Amino acid sequence: MRNSSECPKCQSSDIVQIRQPGPYANNIVTGMTLFSLANITRYLCAACGFTEEWVESADDIARIKKKYAS
C-alpha cells in the first residue's frame, strides 16, 4: 500500500497513513533508551481494514539489523 497506494486485498485506494512516533506507538526497541526506538509507519485500508507496517528510515533499519540479525 505504501508504494502502490492501493490495497492488495480489496484494491481500494482509500489508504490512511498512520505515524505515531514516541514511546506509546508501535516501535521496535534497538537500545536502552527511548531515543533508540525505531519508528513504524502503518498503512490502513479504510475500506476493508487491511494493514501494513513499514520501517521507513534507513537508519532505523540498520539499527534493527545490528541488534537482531544473527
C-alpha positions, 0 to 999 in steps of 0.5 A: 500500500505504501508504494502502490497506494492501493490495497492488495486485498480489496484494491481500494485506494482509500489508504490512511497513513498512520505515524505515531512516533514516541514511546506509546506507538508501535516501535521496535526497541534497538537500545536502552533508551527511548531515543533508540526506538525505531519508528513504524509507519502503518498503512490502513485500508479504510475500506476493508481494514487491511494493514501494513507496517513499514520501517521507513528510515534507513537508519532505523533499519540498520539499527534493527539489523545490528541488534537482531540479525544473527 
